[in-house]
């Protein structure tokens, strides 16, 4: 009998919430909010060429890169291709908490969408170009565990790859390291073409700017309320800024940085040192930009104590399809990410860190709204069309 | 000592009549003048529009109260509301006659940035500040 009463009470409570939600007027946006929303577009952006990569934007280099991306012989044991972890059918990630290379890895595999507009690459920003970052896993003993000699031999001895290489970059260089760099640049040229599709948010953003009432009304109210939180009280847009929903920089958001394998992950603190020491960086001899164009950030980046435990601020496009989340994959769902920001303990943050990160204290309804907004940044993306085969 | 006044100004030679001999030859364009009772500083960004997360340079002229070139000692920028500075260390290039170019500035987050400019003339050193909103 008591259970019946409790059940009846719960039903009434749920019905009350549903009715209240149904009666809630559609959210509107003031001028400041409209400006903030407009800053998240337009989408897609115009392509940007990487001046340090002579293959950037070149069809032959893109075709070579597409071929290499699926090539397991780039790894030492011949079993691991870029596409093994960055799966085309899974929004260019793998859906698991931590990557698996030659050995289990500590960080999550990042999706590859929209990298043509990024400035730093990898969770710690250890790459200052997409081509440098593409070389890194090939050489990393924990990932593909190969070397320049093996990679160059593959391209020289495989007639099809040799043909792609010549078509993309001309005469084959004698040095193994230069062939390896060409491989990285072709992989980068291909990845630059991975631009995420337009989403329901983009249609709403454009309608809001145009004053298109029907377009505005078509965007769900819960997503609108979530967006209002995102650009307003939540201050999410301070870091998840601009059309890609990231400033491209780094932050400590209170995720523990202990590695599964033991020890700590210094994040950006180590990433800056690695970028500066990398012989393949934009200031090195392999850059195709003689005047160091595009190297301003590397010249001026400053390693600071607060970089310890900072990780890349990820872009949020396709976010609903690219979990789990955070650098260590420790948050399995978008709901758990929102819960983190709602309840984050300041004790988890390092000293002298970003004041934006503090417990938001969201109600269950607000959390659901924020998740609804985040989901509106994702759609099913068509599988890429293979570039025309220029070589047999 | 903080700047007593900051103002948006057209950077033409006539923008500050009280110190008209000071070489404010930054060319035409929107910029800022920052001054105290001791110093006058004019600056403009290159490229003209500062974008969040994009490197830019600052062109500056620094003069003292006697309309003579002064020295720019240091420059930094912080976001007071967020308790952090830039992620990049700018490089200050002395072009002579109180003219400077500062390279490697990046405002990596939208919001209010406070620019701090340490200037010196003779035995007088002071900090001028200027707020910039980046969106």
Interface residues (C-beta under 8 A of the other chain):
Chain A: X35 X36 X39 X119 X237 X238 X239 X241 X242 X247 X248 X249 X250 X296 X297 X299 X300 X301 X302 X304 X306 X352 X353 X354 X355 X356
Chain B: X52 X53 X55 X81 X82 X83 X84 X86 X87 X88 X89 X90 X91 X103 X104 X106 X108 X109 X110 X111 X135
